[in-house]
Amino acid sequence: MNTDFKITDTWMSGFVDAEGCFSVYLIKLKNLGLNPSFRFYIPQKDTESLLKCLELLQERLDKANLDAKVMVGLRKGLGVMNVRVINHTHLTEVVKPLFENSPLLTSKHQDFKLFFKALELYRNKRIPINRRLIYTAHLMYAMNTEGVQRKKPLSFYEDLIKEKFKEKGEEAQWDKAVEEAKAFVEEIVNQEEPSLECDKISDDYFMGLMVGDGCFHSDFDCRSGRKITVRKGVSISLPKTKRNEEVLDAISAKYNVTWVKRRSLKLRPHFSITREDVIKDVFTPLFMNNLGLLPEFSKKQLKAWTHVDRLLYLIKSDVRRTEAIKSEIDGLIAEIYFAHEGTYRKYSLEYILNRFKEDWNL
């Protein structure tokens, strides 16, 4: 365990902007009608980061004198761990104030607002249950509109709930209830988003975002017709929304860098920076000064950058190629190759080692 790794509220906002999810489902139960499920969860392969999030949430639960534990477990079929909060009181008294005080900045902020509006209305027992259900249905369908969509359309739930209105003799109130539901959605959608001024983008937030959906690259350039080499880079992947691109623009403005958008067939395009001067003068000192906000896997990726620098020095300088130096070069190449666990490499380590020997006369 990396005992130096500590997170802040703002770090967690960045991490949740990258990896978190506010989810609402209407579950159809036999003979019991529809039952809403509200959950906030953070899935991640890196358990170290999740345990820090769990600690932070548990501290807030303890301060609020809430006894039950936050649930953390394995998501079946995906092979990742997740921190999950499903208790309505925990959501309202711990999760909601956390992100009100340290706002989410991406398009996930709107999902956060819609989620808690739906939860607020559903918990209001003074509102008839069928009205609460139609409000919940419309608010949940306004969430994540540019991501992967639900299997069933909104009309599926509207038909089910409308039948409940008929059963209670409230059919005449149906149109008004739907208009009220649409009004609640419009109220949230038209609210102003958090400011993206440079002073609102902190190092803590950016570190959390990078740990969640970023990467410190050390990539081998194996293109034919030129000597093999290795280059450093930074990339981040966020769902394709206008707001998310505005957040990346704000990060660019804060650190005076320019993201290059990489083509992607998925809904999560990659934005990267590979310019050597930017990596050297901006990102290397930025990340090294914030090591305490990075888990072990991120530090391992950063360490590979120092291996890249050493490798490039050894192959490009006139250092005498002793057997010890050649052995060191092989070791550096292997360290770089395996720095990103689980990452697909197009070429085998053996191929890359042989290319370096051939191209650089090792």
N, C-alpha and C positions, 0 to 999 in steps of 0.2 A: 504494500500500500504506500502511496506517495503522501507522507504525512505533511508535506509543505503545501499541499493543495487545499485551498479554502475558497469558498464562493460567497458572493454577496447577493443581495436582492436584485441588483441591476444585472449582474452576471446571469442570474436565473431567468430574467426577462429575455435576454439574448438567447439563452439556451432553449427556452420554451418557444420563442419565435421560430427557432430552427426545428425543434423536435416535438414540441408539445401539441396536445390536441384537446379541444373542448368538444365533447361529443354528446348529442342528444338523439335518442332513439325512441320510437313509439313501438312497444312490443305488444303484439296481439296475443292475448291469453285466452285459452278456451273457456268459454262461459263467463269470463270476467271482463271482456272488452279490451280496451287499450290501456297500457300502463307505461308512462314515460320513464326513461332511464337517463340520468344525467351523470356524466363522468368526465373528470379531467385526468389525463394520463400523459406520461412522457416515456416513449419507448426508445431504448438505446442499447447498442451492443456493449458499450463501455459501462460496466457496473460501478466503477469508481465514481463517475460523474453522477450516476443515479443515486448512489448512497449519500452523496453530499446534498443532493436535492431532498432526499428523504429526511436527512438530519435537519435541514432548514425548516421543512414543513412540520416535523415533529416538535421542534422548538416552539413554533407558533401554536401548535395544538396544546402544548403544555402551558404556555402563557395564558391561553384562553380557557384553561381548566377543562379541556376536552380529553377524556380518557382513552377513547378507542384509538387504535393504531392505524396509521396510513397503510394501505395495502401495497405490498410490493411482491411481484411474482413473475413467473415465466409466461410469456404470451405463446400459447400453443400454436405450433405450425410455423412460427416466424423465427424462433430461435433467439429472441432478444428479451432482455429484462424490461420491466416497466414499473414506474411509480404510478400508483393509481389512487385517486380520491373520488369516492362515490357518495359518501354521506352528505346529505343536504346541508346540515349544520356546519360541517367542516368546509364544504365548498363556500358557503356564504360568509363564515366568520374568519376563515384563514386564507383560502385561495383568492377570493375576490379582493380583499384589502391589499394583499400582496401586490397584485398587478394594477391596482388603482394607484398605489404609491410609487411603483416602479413600472410604468406603462409598457406594454408590448408596443412595438413600433411598426411591424409588418402588417399585412392584411389580416393577420391572426387577431389583431386588436378588435376588429369589427366582430369576428366570431365570438370573442370573449364577451363583448357587450350583448350580443344576441343571446348567447348561452345564459347569462345571468338574468336577462330580462325574462326569458322563458321560465327559468327556475323561480324567479320572484313571483310571476303570475301563477304558476302552477301551485306554489305553496300558499297562495292566498285563498283560504277556504271559504271566504265570503263570496267568491265567484263560483257560480255553478260549474260542476265538474266538466260538462260537455263544452262549455265556453273555454275553460282552461285547456282542454285538449285541442281545440281548433287553434287557439293562440299558440300553443306549443308547436303544432304541426307547421304553421306558417313561419314561425321564427326559426325552426330547425332547418327548413328548406331554404332560408335566406343565408345559411352558413356555407362557407367553402364552395361558393358558386362557380369558381374557376378550377376546382380540383376534380378528383374522382367523384362522380355523382352516385346517388343512392339507386338501388335496384328498382324500387317502386316509386312512381311519380306522386306528387302531392295530392293529385285527384284521388288516388287509392285511399288515402287516409280521410280526405274530405268526405268521400262516399260513406265510409264506416261511421264517421262522427255524425254525419247528417242523419243516418238511420237512428242514432241515439236521440237526436232532437225530435224525430218523428215519434219514437216510442214514448217520450215524455210529453207529447203534445205541444212541443215548442218549435214546430216547423216554421211558424211565422217569424221567429227570432233568428232564423238561420242566416239570412242575408246580412242582417245587422252585425251578427257575430263575426262573419267573414270580413266585413268592412273594418271592424275593430281590430281584427288580427292583422290585416294589411297595414293599418295605421300604426300599430306597434312596430312593425318591420320598418316602415318609412321613417319613424321617429329615430330608430337606431342608425339606419343607413345614411341618413342626412346629417348625423352628428359630425362635428369637426374631428379630424384625426389628430393624434398627438403631434406636437411640433417636431420637425426634423432639423432644426437649427443645429449647428456644429456643437454647441455646448450641451445638447441633449443626447449626443452620441458619445458615450464614455468608453474608455478603454475596457472597463468591466463588461459593458454590454457587448462590445465587439468580440472580446475573448469568449464569452458565452455562446455567441452566434457561431464563431469559428469552431468551437468544440462540438457544437451540435451538427452543423452542416458544412463545415469548412475542411480544408486539407492543406497541409504543408507538403508540397510535392518535391520529389527528387526523381526526375524522369530521365530515362536513357533515350537519347536521340540516335536511333539505329538506321536512319535513312541511308539508302544506297547512294554511292557517288560522293560521299564525304566521310571524314573520319568520325567514328562513333564518339559521342561525348555524353555528358550528363548536365542537366540544368535544373535550377530551383524554380519554384513557383508557388503561388498561393491561389486557391480557388474556393468558391463558395457556391452552393446550389440551393436555390429557393424556388417555390412554385411560381409559375409565370403569371404575375399580376402586375398591374400598373403601380400599386402601392409598394410592392417589394422592390421594383426597380427604382422607385423614389428613395427607398431606404439605402440601397446600394449607391445611389448618386450622393446621398448625404454622407455616407462613409467615405466616398471618393473626395468630397469637399473637405472633410475634416482632416484627412491624412494627405491630401494633395496628390492623389493617385488616380489612375484611370483603369477601370475594369474593361476587359475584352470579353464580349459575349461569345461563348462557344456554341456551335450548332448542336441541337439535341432534338431527338424525336419525341422525347418525353415531355411531361408538363413541368419539369424542373430543369431549366437550362442552367448551364454552368457559366459563371463569371470568373475570369482568371486574370492574374498578373504574373508575367514571367520576365519583365525587364530587369536586367541584372542590377542596374543602378537603384531601382526602386526596392528590390529585394534587399540589397546591401544597406542602403541609406535610410530606408523607412521601416520596412517590416522586420528585419533582423533585430535592430535595437528595440522596436516596439514589443516584440514577443519575448525577447530576453529580459526586458524590464518588467514583464508581467508573468513570469514563470509560475508564480504562486497561484495564478488563476487558470493554470493548465494541468490536466490530468497526465498520468504517466504516458499514455499512448501518444498524446500530442507532443510531449517532450521528446519522445523517441523519434518522432518525425522531424522535430527541430534539430535534434542531434545529428540526423542524417545530413543536414545542411553543412555542418562543420566537416563531415566526411567528404562531401562534394568538394568543398574548398581545398581540402588536403589532397584529394585525388587529382583535381585539375592542376594543382601546383606540381605534383610529382610527374605527371605525364607531359606537361607543357614546358617545364623548366629544364635546365641542363644538369639536373641532379644525376649523379652517377648511378646507373641502374644495377646496383648490386642485387644479389639474391634476396637479401633482407628487404630491400626496397620493392622488389617485384612481389615478394610475399605480402608486404604491407598493402600494395596496390590491389592484389587479389582480395585481401581481407576487407578493404574499404568498399570495393565493388559489391561484395557479398552483404556487408552491413547496409549499404544503400538499397540493395535489391530487396532485402527482407524487412526494411524499416516500416513498410505499410502492410501489416498483417491482413490477410484476406483480400488484398487488392490483386486484380488480374494483371499479369504481365504478359504482353504479347510474345516476348522472346524468353527463352530459358536462360538461367544463369550461366550455363555452359556456353551458350551461343554468345552471350555478352562478354564473358571472359575471353573467349577466342577472338572476338572482334577487336577488343582492346589490344590484345597481343599482336594481332596482324596490323592494325591501323597505326599503332604507336610504337611498333618495333620493340615490344617488351620482352 
